[in-house]
């Protein structure tokens, strides 16, 4: 399932694909055996076509596959695939430029000079736990370090962005010559973090550092909710994860969901069916894509 196979591409995609898989301040929870229920998949019909909306887990372990037949049928019934960002060689080049411009201190500062002693000491411990030297990451800004460490820790759990739902369907779309449409640009996604104030960047980094040890448990829980199609439990889990940081909730979820609705409504007015694949966190709650579409009068069916 290699959509982009070079080591350089993998490093970049690992960071990009994990932008929303880790809500800030998530809590550790023990895994539960998933019940045989519906999928994290919904069908929205208009007079002209059908739009399938699939919640994605951006990093998964291979044993989650094969996917349920209803998910595969939705893809086969769709003529176009929509994802958060179309990741291709151009996107990789753009993200590298963006990281150099926005993710690295350019005034001679280092992380140690920019965050509290508490944050820096925990940073040193966690980098050592991951087998890294803190000096290597020192020139990076807090938001970039948070994403990098989380990406590294995710790989250690056995989950991979390249086994995530997004990449799986991007590969299938490429093989079947189906158009792939991005809801956002790479620059916009990364700006959600880069534009945080220095205070909020440190808060995000500290929260991430404190959460790394329970990452495997977190992934197990969220995957189980996804497999059982349990919207209520997923909503409760995501809400709890973001309750300590309304700033990031607005930046990462609420504002982006609102931006996507006009685009999804446009898809519903076109010929041919669409499959929209976005992070599962975007589908839950009163600010989620599903509720926003319902408020606009659309009938939605879970499959």
Secondary structure as UniProt FT lines:
FT   HELIX           7..17
FT   TURN            18..21
FT   TURN            24..25
FT   STRAND          41..45
FT   STRAND          50..56
FT   HELIX           62..64
FT   HELIX           69..76
FT   STRAND          80..83
FT   HELIX           89..102
FT   HELIX           111..114
FT   HELIX           117..129
FT   TURN            130..131
FT   HELIX           134..137
FT   TURN            138..139
FT   HELIX           142..157
FT   HELIX           161..163
FT   HELIX           165..175
FT   TURN            176..177
FT   STRAND          179..182
FT   HELIX           186..194
FT   HELIX           198..211
FT   HELIX           212..214
FT   HELIX           215..227
FT   TURN            228..229
FT   HELIX           231..242
FT   TURN            243..244
FT   HELIX           246..249
FT   HELIX           250..254
FT   HELIX           255..267
FT   TURN            268..269
FT   STRAND          274..279
FT   HELIX           280..283
FT   TURN            286..287
FT   HELIX           289..295
FT   TURN            296..297
FT   STRAND          300..302
//
